[in-house]
Amino acid sequence: MIVIIGGGPAGIMAAISAASDQNEVTLVEKNEHFGRKLLLTGGGRCNLTNICGPEDLIHHFSKTGSFLRDAFKAFDNNDLISFFAGRGLKTKVEENGRVFPVTDKASSVLGLLEEELKKLKIKVLVNTSVKEIIVSQSAVKGVLCEDGTIVEADKVIVAAGGLSYKATGSTGDGIRLAGKLGHKIVPLKPGLAALTLESTLPERLEGVSLNDVKLIFKAGKKKVASEKGSIIFTKNGISGPVTLSSSSKVADWLNEGKKVSIEIDIMPVLDPKATEEMLIKKISESSIKGLKNILKEFAPMRFTDILLELSKIPQDKKANQLTSKERKDLIMLLKGLKLDVINTVSFEKAQITRGGVSVKEIDPKTMGSKKVKGLYFAGETMDIDGDCGGFNLQAAFSTGYLAGLSAGSKNADL
Ligand SMILES: Cc1cc2nc3c(=O)[nH]c(=O)nc-3n(C[C@H](O)[C@H](O)[C@H](O)COP(=O)(O)OP(=O)(O)OC[C@H]3O[C@@H](n4cnc5c(N)ncnc54)[C@H](O)[C@@H]3O)c2cc1C
């Protein structure tokens, strides 16, 4: 008998692969419904994986990425796409290899997974929270639920997620349960998180997006990284794919006590001189226009209004009245508006958890615990974290698949 704790993507996939070999499987979920976090993914569209090559997949994870090699060998991005296609859900590829269902609905992904659970006659217990994993003589015997129910099992797969977006059910239980059994826990930190900035500008720019910009990160005076992509201003900082992907590095620098700043270059394809020449050309082509109308071609109006304010240029200035000093000030801001970072947002709003059950005590070939016989792990409960772009769901599905396969194998733990 196999019990799986957690009905997110990792737990559901673990149940499906474990049940494929005629095993008796019970999936325990503390919410009334499965996959609450899955429904939020990709802005409700579910960026379920990425079409990059096998080695590239691993490079999109932090330093524990190589632990995933066997899981990806067992079930990679192509297998995942075929899994859905074979059951009637086609996918499409968008910018940067990101894969979405053609329906643009995360509910189609969850619906298909739930259908599969039914087809395989997997027993489900919802509204049931696992409180303890029962272990005797270093081997699992079952789970004890909050309501006192005991579900006996000789294999338990912990797929209870991380600690972000607690309202979805991911409250760190899996990590706590593993810790109680003696597993080492790598300290938890929010990952793929928006940044809060030490400025009132974000509040005034809330909702404004800047596409194809370059973010230059500085720790102290040293340039430490740069990323290209889109950003969106939030009430107290910035978010968007580039910000989220850079947030782990930013958090690490801040934790080292460094002062981190970002510079936003909104014209990364042109150097400052070429940007200035372009502005001069635009002004000469339409010299009677207000400067604001010309700047509109460079960036959204709410953003350029602020650039004018910061460079102390009157909002109603005519383009042909712009002095050379004012022009240079403007170019400096277009090429490098500098803002200081306070921190990343908290777990509540971070997309993933960094840290978790140390992978050093998990066999990468099976996802089995090296400490407790019959115990397996899948998904974000483990210390694995990937970039934005479908990598975290792929890791949840791949590790879930491998954990289920291993726990369900007739040779498991022999
Ligand atoms: C807003 C948002 C958007 C995201 N977008 C993307 C995206 O587009 N692409 C991508 O790759 N990743 C995305 N992610 C990350 C991705 O959702 C997670 O990495 C993924 O859901 C992890 O899967 P999991 O199954 O390990 O854990 P979870 O999805 O967290 O599932 C864990 C499940 O376990 C249950 N559980 C917890 N404790 C117990 C217990 N004691 N007993 C029983 N059940 C329990 C929970 O209720 C939950 O249902 C996003 C995350 C967020 C928050």
The ligand as an SDF file (V2000), in Angstrom:
LIG
                    3D

 53 58  0  0  0  0  0  0  0  0999 V2000
    1.4330   32.2120   -8.1900 C   0  0  0  0  0  0  0  0  0  0  0  0
    2.3080   31.0790   -8.6470 C   0  0  0  0  0  0  0  0  0  0  0  0
    2.5310   30.8910   -9.9930 C   0  0  0  0  0  0  0  0  0  0  0  0
    3.3680   29.8520  -10.4160 C   0  0  0  0  0  0  0  0  0  0  0  0
    3.5380   29.6550  -11.7510 N   0  0  0  0  0  0  0  0  0  0  0  0
    4.3150   28.6360  -12.1740 C   0  0  0  0  0  0  0  0  0  0  0  0
    4.4300   28.3460  -13.5620 C   0  0  0  0  0  0  0  0  0  0  0  0
    3.7420   28.9450  -14.4060 O   0  0  0  0  0  0  0  0  0  0  0  0
    5.2820   27.3520  -13.9370 N   0  0  0  0  0  0  0  0  0  0  0  0
    5.9890   26.6140  -13.0320 C   0  0  0  0  0  0  0  0  0  0  0  0
    6.7650   25.7410  -13.4150 O   0  0  0  0  0  0  0  0  0  0  0  0
    5.8510   26.8240  -11.6910 N   0  0  0  0  0  0  0  0  0  0  0  0
    5.0130   27.7980  -11.2640 C   0  0  0  0  0  0  0  0  0  0  0  0
    4.8500   28.0030   -9.9160 N   0  0  0  0  0  0  0  0  0  0  0  0
    5.5220   27.0630   -8.9640 C   0  0  0  0  0  0  0  0  0  0  0  0
    4.7340   25.7390   -8.8940 C   0  0  0  0  0  0  0  0  0  0  0  0
    3.3750   26.0040   -8.7080 O   0  0  0  0  0  0  0  0  0  0  0  0
    5.2480   24.8600   -7.7420 C   0  0  0  0  0  0  0  0  0  0  0  0
    6.6240   24.6650   -7.8710 O   0  0  0  0  0  0  0  0  0  0  0  0
    4.5210   23.5170   -7.7590 C   0  0  0  0  0  0  0  0  0  0  0  0
    3.1280   23.6710   -7.5430 O   0  0  0  0  0  0  0  0  0  0  0  0
    5.0940   22.5520   -6.7110 C   0  0  0  0  0  0  0  0  0  0  0  0
    4.3460   21.3710   -6.7670 O   0  0  0  0  0  0  0  0  0  0  0  0
    4.2170   20.4000   -5.5040 P   0  0  0  0  0  0  0  0  0  0  0  0
    3.2510   19.3460   -5.9030 O   0  0  0  0  0  0  0  0  0  0  0  0
    5.5680   20.0150   -5.0600 O   0  0  0  0  0  0  0  0  0  0  0  0
    3.6140   21.2870   -4.3400 O   0  0  0  0  0  0  0  0  0  0  0  0
    2.2230   22.0790   -4.2170 P   0  0  0  0  0  0  0  0  0  0  0  0
    1.7000   22.4680   -5.5460 O   0  0  0  0  0  0  0  0  0  0  0  0
    2.4760   23.1150   -3.2120 O   0  0  0  0  0  0  0  0  0  0  0  0
    1.2270   20.9710   -3.6370 O   0  0  0  0  0  0  0  0  0  0  0  0
    1.3600   20.4680   -2.3260 C   0  0  0  0  0  0  0  0  0  0  0  0
    0.0100   19.9220   -1.8840 C   0  0  0  0  0  0  0  0  0  0  0  0
    0.1650   19.2640   -0.6220 O   0  0  0  0  0  0  0  0  0  0  0  0
   -0.9360   19.5660    0.2040 C   0  0  0  0  0  0  0  0  0  0  0  0
   -0.5360   19.3870    1.6060 N   0  0  0  0  0  0  0  0  0  0  0  0
    0.3330   20.1530    2.3170 C   0  0  0  0  0  0  0  0  0  0  0  0
    0.4650   19.6800    3.5720 N   0  0  0  0  0  0  0  0  0  0  0  0
   -0.3330   18.5970    3.6580 C   0  0  0  0  0  0  0  0  0  0  0  0
   -0.6430   17.6860    4.6970 C   0  0  0  0  0  0  0  0  0  0  0  0
   -0.1000   17.7920    5.9120 N   0  0  0  0  0  0  0  0  0  0  0  0
   -1.5240   16.6780    4.4610 N   0  0  0  0  0  0  0  0  0  0  0  0
   -2.1070   16.5480    3.2450 C   0  0  0  0  0  0  0  0  0  0  0  0
   -1.8490   17.4010    2.2070 N   0  0  0  0  0  0  0  0  0  0  0  0
   -0.9830   18.4050    2.4210 C   0  0  0  0  0  0  0  0  0  0  0  0
   -1.2570   21.0080   -0.1510 C   0  0  0  0  0  0  0  0  0  0  0  0
   -2.5640   21.3680    0.2310 O   0  0  0  0  0  0  0  0  0  0  0  0
   -1.0290   21.0090   -1.6630 C   0  0  0  0  0  0  0  0  0  0  0  0
   -2.2130   20.6870   -2.3560 O   0  0  0  0  0  0  0  0  0  0  0  0
    4.0100   29.0060   -9.4710 C   0  0  0  0  0  0  0  0  0  0  0  0
    3.7600   29.2070   -8.1040 C   0  0  0  0  0  0  0  0  0  0  0  0
    2.9110   30.2250   -7.6960 C   0  0  0  0  0  0  0  0  0  0  0  0
    2.6440   30.4130   -6.2250 C   0  0  0  0  0  0  0  0  0  0  0  0
  1  2  1  0
  2  3  1  0
  2 52  2  0
  3  4  2  0
  4  5  1  0
  4 50  1  0
  5  6  2  0
  6  7  1  0
  6 13  1  0
  7  8  2  0
  7  9  1  0
  9 10  1  0
 10 11  2  0
 10 12  1  0
 12 13  2  0
 13 14  1  0
 14 15  1  0
 14 50  1  0
 15 16  1  0
 16 17  1  0
 16 18  1  0
 18 19  1  0
 18 20  1  0
 20 21  1  0
 20 22  1  0
 22 23  1  0
 23 24  1  0
 24 25  2  0
 24 26  1  0
 24 27  1  0
 27 28  1  0
 28 29  2  0
 28 30  1  0
 28 31  1  0
 31 32  1  0
 32 33  1  0
 33 34  1  0
 33 48  1  0
 34 35  1  0
 35 36  1  0
 35 46  1  0
 36 37  1  0
 36 45  1  0
 37 38  2  0
 38 39  1  0
 39 40  1  0
 39 45  2  0
 40 41  1  0
 40 42  2  0
 42 43  1  0
 43 44  2  0
 44 45  1  0
 46 47  1  0
 46 48  1  0
 48 49  1  0
 50 51  2  0
 51 52  1  0
 52 53  1  0
M  END
$$$$
